[in-house]
Amino acid sequence: MNRPLALLSSIAFVSLASACLAAVSGKEVGFTLTPDRNSAKVHATFRDDTRGDNEGNWSTGFKPSELIGLEVSSFRGAGSRPIRFALVREAGRLDCAGTGGGGNARGTCRFTADENFARLLASRGIGRPDSDEAFSLMAVNAHRELIDAAAAAQYPTPSIHDVIAMSALNVDGRYIASMVRIGYRPESIHSLIEFKALGITPEWIGGFARVGYEGLRGDGLVQMRALDITPEFISGYQRIGYRNLPVNRLVELKALNITPEFVRSVVRTGEPLPEVKELVQMKIFGRRR
């Protein structure tokens, strides 16, 4: 993989892994609830006020039923009254209490890690999460199903931070199995994370098979996705006579915004098609053939 794409992947991975709120098991964290602007969900923000620059904030929307015990009528009704709810997930739970009304609430939550989930990770060779990792696993809603699916597909054993990153991207058993079924099992967990982060799906890959690009390698898929190379881009070149352009040439053309339309504009009718190197020269120096 070239350096810009590797850097992009690293930044995405670090950002996802660090975006989750870190907290010590049993430590209280603050919460606020507000109506979600675009749905019937409740928007919740959890924060660790001991950390600066919003580093410890975690914010997302929940269906009211996910906040167990929340009386929606009390939350949305006029006045101020006690508000209680719990968020329970496989990796742990938050038990929260405060005051609210009129569609707003605030208070504090206490986090408790799930011992069974911690033992599962340890038994699979992933490792036993520390307090911060346990909270992050809960925040991204890590599931046993993901761990089982990765093992069934014979991926290398992930680290705890790999599980956090995959869960944050909604990698699940269906995604892993569907990629395996069409012959794609990225070489590493980090490659799987990169595939999902870039939106590389079986359906997207299938589009290239239809224009004659079956069996593309993983690094080629990553480069094509990062540059938004589409089957339509390839078929456009095929229609003007370019057949079987290798991936590195497609990447070069797309990176320089050399389109089939550009080729038509610089090549006279009846002239033989220039090689990719010549097209690059034409684009860079702004000249016709």
Beta strands, then each sheet from edge to edge (+ up, - down):
strand 1: 28-35
strand 2: 42-47
strand 3: 58-62
strand 4: 81-89
strand 5: 92-101
strand 6: 104-113
sheet 1: 3+ 2- 1+ 6- 5+ 4-
end
